[in-house]
């Protein structure tokens, strides 16, 4: 019999969306680490949910025991956090509102106009 092990997930951000994601991950037995810039808020949440707490994202991304991250940070940080997580070899899931890039693509499609990015 092959019984899959629940992957260890790091939650990045524990504000408005993150507190709900943290609770759900903890109920699944997957929440291993919470990362947040606010040490008071993040530390208290980690203690309540029996998770480890860090303010250093890079230290968490380097851990061999973390299989993936749930990203619940402000949309403006998504590109940076996702890129770091993927480059570290982790699975990544975004939560919350659409990124600014997705919103621009949606507006372009709805307006039936060309949007060219010359970067």
Secondary structure, 3 states (H helix, E strand, C coil): CCCCCCCCEEEECCCCCHHHHHHHHHHHCCEEEEECCCHHHHHHHHHHCCCEEECCHHHHHCCCCCCEEEECCCHHHHHHHHHHHHHCCCEEEECCCCCHHHHHHHHHHHHCCCCCCCC
